[in-house]
Amino acid sequence: MDMPEPSLAQEYARVRRLTAQLTGPLSDADATVQSMEDASPAKWHLAHTTWFFETFLLRDHLDGYEPFNPDYHFLFNSYYEAEGQRHARTRRGMITRPSLDEILRYRAYVDEAMRALLEQPGNAEQLVILGLNHEQQHQELLMTDIKHMFAQNPLKPAMFARDDDRYTSSETPLQWIEGKQGIVEIGHDGDGFAFDCEGPHHETLLTPHALASRPVSNAEWMEFIEDGGYDNPQHWLSDGWAWVQRSNISAPLYWEKQDNGRWRWFTLTGEHSVDPYAPVTHISLYEADAYASWAGARLPTEAEWESAAALQDTGHGNFLHEYGAVRPVSMHSDDRGMRQMFGDVWEWTGTAYRPYPGFRAAEGAVGEYNGKFMSGQFVLKGGSCATPEGHIRASYRNFFYPHQRWQFTGLRLAKDL
């Protein structure tokens, strides 16, 4: 028997509850630290996602609403120029006050007001749905930013209990699967929610190609390292080689080679031996492109990836749950075909993050959400082990700069036929 779809109020409560559960193990100090400019403190994520509902829903759509604290409009704005001045992103870690407890009271205050708003007819439903998807994006950022913060601590603390019983390690042979060719359609087709950058739905041309049946594994990446992959400029883009030299990069982020020659990596459950058959993760586009060159292949285009993923089950994969334990897994399967396209690791494509034909940003502050970032970044597809379950789809376009790798980023190979 099919279960009825949850109401918008129930979905709001579910998403907000997960954020609170994920941050439950944190102390006030844990939630305040900003480990680098690309990351934000957990306390800031908790407040900013609440700021979104207060600013775009309660302020404009609930009569008589009084802000929890007027100063928060400045403190917790992210990048919305239309909303005025804001605290510098690079200084978010200096917000020692308000305390974590005060931010949790802020969330409770806004949640109570949102319950009242959601009981009213004409309650700006599409804005609420956007706000929930926005919070799900920040749930993923919470996990990656907290991981980066804990990795700076010499004690290498674990956020969640060890989870070895949830993971098995088994090798899955790589197969090459011929992709679609000719004119195909990609982009969001109008059913259900999507971010504005996922459309318009449009046609594009694919030439003969094949995609690997699974992402590149840690064992394969070790071969790349042992063969001098990080030391040979032949396989690197010019900007990538300069980045490797400047930053002294010799392995994926969070990897450390022990005296016995074995690799270990830091996770949200502490340090583990690197699972050889799990997808490699925390690699930059530069590293992904160099590996593909070394392997005699290339990165897939966004259209190649999306056309292959269009018929895959977006709900089948290793995603974020309330019990944490966030890391990629090896998923053995006897099935022939594409595997692990959703969950585990975001897969770099060789496609620049630019607008689709006919794209138009929305009017007002909400229109700043995606469009203004369409410069200098590359598209990633498929979600990761830190992506909330139910948040992903084939048309989803994530995007990062080519040097960034604190997210759960990996790769799937492609080749021309």
C-alpha positions in Angstrom: 0.0 0.0 0.0 1.4 3.4 -1.0 2.0 5.8 1.8 0.5 9.3 1.4 2.8 12.1 0.5 3.9 14.1 3.6 2.4 17.6 4.0 4.6 20.6 3.5 4.5 21.2 7.3 5.7 17.6 7.9 8.5 17.9 5.3 9.6 21.2 6.9 9.7 19.5 10.3 11.7 16.5 8.9 14.3 18.6 7.2 14.8 20.9 10.1 15.0 18.0 12.6 17.8 16.3 10.6 19.9 19.5 10.8 19.6 19.5 14.5 20.4 15.7 14.8 23.5 16.1 12.7 24.8 18.9 14.9 23.8 17.3 18.1 27.3 15.9 19.0 28.9 19.3 18.7 30.1 21.5 21.5 29.9 25.3 21.4 33.6 25.4 20.5 33.1 22.8 17.7 30.3 24.8 16.2 32.2 28.1 16.3 35.5 27.3 14.6 36.1 28.2 10.9 38.9 26.0 9.6 39.4 27.8 6.2 37.8 30.4 4.0 35.8 27.9 2.0 34.2 26.4 5.1 31.7 28.0 7.5 31.2 27.2 11.2 28.4 24.8 12.1 26.8 27.5 14.1 26.7 29.8 11.1 25.0 27.1 9.0 22.4 26.6 11.7 21.7 30.3 11.7 21.9 31.0 8.0 19.4 28.4 7.0 17.1 29.9 9.7 17.8 33.4 8.4 16.6 32.2 4.9 13.1 31.3 6.3 12.9 34.4 8.4 14.0 36.8 5.6 12.2 35.4 2.6 9.1 33.8 4.2 8.3 35.2 7.7 9.3 38.8 7.0 7.3 39.1 3.8 4.4 36.6 4.3 3.5 36.4 8.0 1.6 39.5 9.3 2.9 40.9 12.5 6.1 38.8 12.5 8.9 40.3 14.7 12.5 39.2 14.0 14.2 37.2 16.8 17.1 39.6 16.7 17.4 42.4 14.1 21.2 42.1 14.1 21.0 38.6 12.7 20.0 40.0 9.3 23.5 41.3 9.0 25.3 38.5 10.7 23.8 35.6 8.8 23.3 36.9 5.3 25.5 34.9 2.9 25.8 36.5 -0.4 22.5 38.3 -1.2 23.4 41.7 -2.3 19.7 42.7 -2.5 19.5 42.1 1.3 22.2 44.7 2.1 25.5 44.5 4.0 26.7 41.3 5.6 29.5 40.0 7.8 32.6 39.0 5.8 32.6 35.3 4.9 36.2 34.9 5.9 35.4 36.2 9.4 32.5 33.9 10.3 34.7 32.0 12.7 35.0 35.2 14.8 31.3 35.1 15.7 31.9 33.7 19.2 28.5 35.2 20.2 25.7 34.5 19.9 26.3 31.1 21.5 25.2 27.8 20.1 22.4 27.6 22.6 21.2 31.1 21.5 21.3 29.9 17.8 19.2 26.9 18.7 16.7 29.2 20.4 16.6 31.2 17.2 15.8 28.1 15.2 13.0 27.2 17.6 11.5 30.7 17.4 11.5 30.7 13.6 10.2 27.1 13.5 7.2 28.1 15.6 6.4 31.1 13.4 6.8 28.9 10.3 4.2 26.5 11.7 1.8 29.4 11.9 2.7 30.4 8.3 2.2 26.9 6.9 -1.3 26.7 8.4 -2.4 29.7 6.3 -3.7 29.4 2.8 -1.5 30.9 0.1 1.6 30.3 2.2 4.3 30.9 -0.5 4.7 27.1 -1.0 7.4 27.4 -3.7 9.5 29.6 -1.5 9.2 27.1 1.4 10.2 24.2 -0.9 13.2 26.3 -2.1 14.1 27.0 1.6 14.0 23.3 2.4 16.2 22.4 -0.5 18.6 25.2 0.5 18.8 23.7 4.0 19.5 20.3 2.6 22.4 21.8 0.7 23.7 23.2 3.9 23.3 19.8 5.6 25.9 18.5 3.2 28.1 21.5 3.8 27.8 21.0 7.5 29.3 17.5 7.2 32.1 18.5 4.9 33.0 21.7 6.9 32.9 19.8 10.2 35.1 17.1 8.8 37.6 19.6 7.6 37.6 21.3 11.0 38.1 18.1 13.0 40.9 17.1 10.6 42.9 20.1 11.8 42.9 18.8 15.3 46.0 16.6 16.1 43.8 14.3 18.1 41.7 13.5 15.0 38.5 13.4 17.0 35.5 11.4 15.7 32.1 13.1 15.4 30.2 9.8 15.2 30.7 6.3 16.6 32.8 3.9 14.5 30.7 2.2 11.8 32.8 -0.7 10.5 29.9 -3.1 10.5 28.0 -1.0 7.9 30.8 -1.3 5.3 32.1 -4.2 3.3 35.0 -4.1 0.9 34.8 -6.0 -2.4 36.2 -5.4 -5.8 33.9 -4.6 -8.7 35.5 -5.0 -12.1 35.3 -1.9 -14.3 33.4 -2.2 -17.5 33.0 0.3 -20.4 29.4 1.0 -21.3 28.5 2.7 -24.6 26.6 5.9 -24.1 23.8 7.5 -26.1 24.7 9.3 -29.2 23.1 11.8 -31.4 20.6 14.4 -30.2 19.5 13.9 -26.6 17.6 16.0 -24.1 19.0 17.1 -20.8 18.0 19.5 -18.1 15.0 19.6 -15.8 11.8 18.8 -17.6 9.4 20.6 -15.2 8.2 17.7 -13.0 8.8 18.4 -9.3 11.3 20.8 -7.7 14.6 21.9 -9.4 16.9 24.8 -8.9 16.8 27.4 -11.7 20.2 26.4 -13.1 18.9 22.9 -14.0 16.9 24.3 -16.8 15.6 25.0 -19.4 15.2 21.4 -20.8 17.0 21.4 -24.1 18.6 19.3 -26.8 22.3 18.7 -27.2 24.5 16.5 -29.4 26.5 13.5 -28.2 29.2 11.9 -30.2 30.1 8.2 -29.8 31.5 7.6 -26.3 31.6 5.2 -23.4 31.4 5.6 -19.6 33.0 3.5 -16.9 30.5 1.4 -15.1 31.6 2.7 -11.7 33.7 5.5 -10.2 37.5 5.2 -9.9 38.5 3.3 -6.7 41.0 4.1 -4.0 43.1 1.1 -5.2 43.3 2.5 -8.7 44.3 5.9 -7.3 47.1 4.2 -5.3 48.4 2.9 -8.6 48.4 6.4 -10.0 50.4 7.6 -6.9 52.9 4.8 -7.1 53.4 5.4 -10.8 54.4 9.0 -10.0 51.1 10.6 -11.1 51.6 13.6 -8.9 55.2 14.1 -10.1 54.7 13.9 -13.9 53.6 17.2 -15.5 52.7 15.3 -18.7 49.2 14.5 -17.4 48.4 17.8 -15.7 46.7 21.0 -17.0 49.0 23.9 -16.6 46.9 25.5 -13.8 46.7 22.1 -12.1 50.4 21.5 -12.2 51.1 24.9 -10.8 48.5 24.1 -8.0 50.2 20.8 -7.2 53.6 22.4 -7.0 52.5 25.4 -5.0 50.4 23.4 -2.5 52.7 20.4 -2.3 49.8 18.0 -3.2 50.7 14.3 -3.3 47.5 12.4 -2.4 43.8 13.0 -2.0 42.8 15.2 0.9 42.7 13.5 4.3 45.1 10.6 3.2 48.2 9.9 5.2 50.8 7.3 4.4 52.0 5.3 7.5 55.5 4.1 8.2 54.5 0.6 7.0 53.6 2.0 3.6 49.8 1.7 4.1 47.4 4.5 3.6 45.0 5.8 6.2 42.3 8.4 5.9 40.4 10.7 8.2 36.6 10.4 8.4 33.8 11.6 10.6 34.2 8.4 12.6 37.9 8.9 13.0 40.9 7.4 11.1 40.5 4.2 9.1 42.6 2.2 6.7 41.7 3.4 3.2 39.1 1.0 1.7 40.8 0.0 -1.6 37.5 -0.7 -3.3 35.5 2.4 -2.3 35.4 5.3 -4.7 38.2 7.7 -4.3 37.1 11.0 -2.9 38.3 14.5 -1.9 40.1 15.1 -5.1 40.1 18.3 -7.2 39.1 18.7 -10.8 42.9 19.1 -11.5 43.6 15.7 -9.9 40.6 14.1 -11.6 41.7 15.4 -15.0 45.3 14.2 -14.5 44.2 10.8 -13.5 42.0 10.5 -16.5 44.9 11.5 -18.7 47.2 8.9 -17.0 44.5 6.2 -17.5 44.2 7.0 -21.2 40.7 8.4 -20.8 39.0 11.7 -20.0 36.3 13.2 -17.8 32.7 12.8 -19.0 30.8 15.8 -20.2 27.7 16.8 -18.2 25.4 15.8 -21.0 27.1 12.3 -21.3 26.7 11.8 -17.6 23.2 13.0 -17.4 22.0 11.0 -20.4 23.4 7.8 -18.8 21.9 8.6 -15.4 18.4 9.5 -16.7 17.0 6.0 -16.3 18.9 5.2 -13.0 17.1 5.0 -9.6 18.0 8.2 -7.8 16.9 6.7 -4.5 19.4 3.8 -4.7 22.7 4.8 -3.2 24.8 5.7 -0.2 23.3 9.0 1.1 23.2 11.1 4.3 21.1 9.8 7.2 20.4 10.9 10.7 22.9 8.5 12.1 25.9 10.1 10.4 28.8 7.8 9.5 29.4 9.7 6.3 31.9 8.1 3.9 31.9 6.4 0.5 31.5 2.6 0.4 32.3 -0.2 -1.9 29.1 -1.6 -3.3 29.5 -5.1 -4.8 27.0 -6.0 -7.4 26.7 -8.8 -9.9 24.5 -6.6 -12.1 26.1 -5.4 -15.4 25.5 -1.8 -16.0 26.1 1.6 -14.4 26.7 1.5 -10.7 27.0 4.2 -7.9 25.8 7.0 -10.1 24.0 8.5 -7.2 25.4 8.9 -3.7 28.9 8.1 -2.4 30.9 10.8 -4.4 30.1 13.8 -6.5 31.6 13.0 -9.9 33.6 15.7 -11.7 32.7 16.4 -15.3 34.7 18.3 -17.9 31.9 20.8 -18.4 32.1 24.4 -17.3 29.3 25.6 -15.1 27.6 28.0 -17.5 23.9 28.7 -18.2 21.8 26.5 -20.4 20.3 28.0 -23.6 17.4 30.3 -22.5 18.3 30.5 -18.8 17.0 33.5 -17.0 17.6 34.2 -13.3 14.6 35.0 -11.2 13.8 38.6 -10.2 14.9 39.8 -6.7 17.2 38.4 -4.1 16.2 34.8 -4.8 17.5 35.2 -8.3 21.0 35.5 -6.8 20.9 31.8 -5.8 22.8 30.2 -8.7 23.1 32.4 -11.8 25.8 34.8 -10.6 28.2 32.0 -9.9 28.4 30.8 -13.5 32.0 31.7 -14.0 35.2 29.7 -13.5 33.6 26.6 -12.0 32.9 23.1 -13.2 29.9 20.9 -12.9 29.7 17.8 -10.7 26.9 15.3 -10.8 25.2 12.5 -8.8 25.4 13.5 -5.1 27.5 12.0 -2.4 27.4 10.2 1.0 26.8 13.6 2.5 23.9 14.5 0.3 20.5 14.1 2.1 18.4 11.2 0.8 15.8 12.4 -1.7 17.6 15.6 -2.6 19.3 14.4 -5.8 18.2 13.9 -9.4 19.9 13.4 -12.8 19.6 17.1 -13.7 21.1 18.4 -10.5 24.1 20.7 -11.2 26.6 21.1 -8.4 29.6 23.3 -9.1 33.0 24.1 -7.5 36.2 25.7 -8.5 38.8 23.3 -10.0 41.2 23.4 -7.0 38.5 22.7 -4.3 38.4 19.2 -2.8 37.0 19.4 0.7 33.7 18.2 -0.6 33.1 14.4 -1.3 34.3 14.7 -4.9 35.4 11.8 -7.1 35.3 10.8 -10.8 34.0 8.4 -13.4 36.1 7.9 -16.5 34.9 8.4 -20.1 36.4 7.8 -23.5 35.7 8.5 -27.1 34.6 5.6 -29.4 
